[in-house]
Amino acid sequence: MPKDDLVYVGHMPDTARKVADKVASLGRKDFDKDENLRIAVAHLIQVIGEAARRVSPAFRDAHPEIPWEAVVGMRHKVVHDYMNVDDNVVWQTATQEMRALIASLESLIRSRRGPP
């Protein structure tokens, strides 16, 4: 049974919103002092990367507006190099890159579904 790329793509903005919501009202000091938050955010970023990794190469190639390589790369970093995950990069990803990723993914999903 072939996988449906849009299932994985649809999961990505849902999870990215969770990341953005978790850090929305916080400052960097709040993030640094809350180990559970740092773990949760890193895990959610990993989940986004795993969903992106499961999207077919053909679909990814057809939609270069999504930074697939960076998203999957972040997943690899969290999973395989977990002892060296840089909290600065996680914070930057969560606070500066999630909203743009959400907007790009939602635009892609709308374009694939067609007009309402």
PyMOL commands that set and color helices and strands:
alter all, ss='L'
color gray80, all
select helices_A, chain A and resi 5-23+28-33+35-54+57-62+68-80+82-84+87-113
alter helices_A, ss='H'
color red, helices_A
deselect
rebuild
show_as cartoon
